[in-house]
């Protein structure tokens, strides 16, 4: 039987796992892999301009397709440049396998050129890491890496392969067989009988509750239970509150949708949580951006937490009942026990919190177009309308625009809203949009990004052009690091320390990359320009120059309870 290289084995292993696309950047210690890749035409490689871009692109690909994304980098700086992208994937439960080159085994530990202990570096931001010491182990390692990445709570896994292992020859008879030996994050609540008892308790709490709410996170998307969620809400007449990462789990147009909770959540969502007597958390982290001050969150409510990851339960606060299981299984058991309910009194109370400033109500009302300088929120509202009308995938970056877009998006297909929610990585959206568009070429993809985040990863415009990816890129340019400026305005007496930011002329930049670009700075230009841009066949750049000091409201200050919202700017003396 013929001998093959470890690098060729790695390519074969990727193909065996159904991988079609790799996002990467070559370098010295990963060269044997790239040489082998030359002969594997079924593996499409996308040459990202920066390894962080490759990791975010793999993340966007995974979120958009539901498959495991793959990124590739060399050792040292190549591998360390992946870390932000891996951390973003880890925080948001995204399956990614990162393949890195390593210096040859004899050189490890000698401070060799471009040597870094990338397994040690990435321990906090990966589910697991493998150092491949023998080429014959490569098939088994890759099988295990992909299993771990996709199982339980999904997340990134790293496979580090020394250069000499990639280059070494191995007889196919000696190749290791797959044998799982590593645990994942999935745990069970015990036996089926114990699970049934817990579900019975939940059903009793729901039947007795007068002011229950559903608090929904990305776990509903990952478990494919959006339809079950909708049935539960309809049958028991439940208000549905969706986190930033769970926005697309429930239709925004549904009368039971209260929008997003937390720091920039709607008044209806936050007040409802604080007044509830039962909170059912479905696949959601009870993190600080969602719950505000933990000791004052839903003070009169029993808390039920459904999550596949036992480590997520009671991480920030106590749950009265914790159901640790795959959400599809636990909801399958719960739904037959849910009684039909009429919660008219509860809904009347919720409607008391309807405000003119409520973004949901504004979105549902008839729109109008004013004249004059362009406002940030009105620009994003128009972009959100284009996204919703075309059933596009929306990829947002981090900052004020992220919150505005979350408030303005209409009905979305589950898995269509991509953003860095847990890590909050600026620069995420452009490469993640690239990955999403490559993974789902049949769907339009819109990237909404601030001028600050755009300048962190704009080099991926070259990748987008080279791959001819038809992204619609909307840059919200207010000349500031907007969210930080908003906090400086509110809490630091308008001392704008290092938040003013300049940038290139995006019309000129677009021309340099060969990307059609529209500059919009007035309200009356908005609809026609967006219409023209949306009809382009290739990538387009939309430069939205908006008023500089517009703020996102409502706003819950850090360390405050959800019912301590700020709804208007602070009056400054003078």
LINZI-V730905 format. One line per field, one symbol per residue. ss: DSSP state (2 for helix, 1 for strand, 0 for the rest). A space follows every 10 residues. Layout:
ss=???
//
This chain:
ss=0011122222 2222220000 1111000222 2222222000 0001111000 2222222222 2222200011 1110002222 0022222222 2000011111 1100222000 0000000222 2222200111 1100222222 2222222222 0000011111 1122222011 1222000000 0000010000 0222222222 2222222200 0111110022 2220022222 2222220011 1102222220 0000001110 0000002222 2222200111 1100000222 2002220000 0111111012 2200000000 1111002222 2222200000 0002222222 2000000022 2222000000 0010022222 2222222220 0011110002 2222222200 0000001110 0000000222 2222222220 0000111111 2222222002 2222220000 1111111001 0222222222 2000000001 0000022222 2220011111 0122222222 2222000001 1111100000 0000110000 0000110000 0000
//
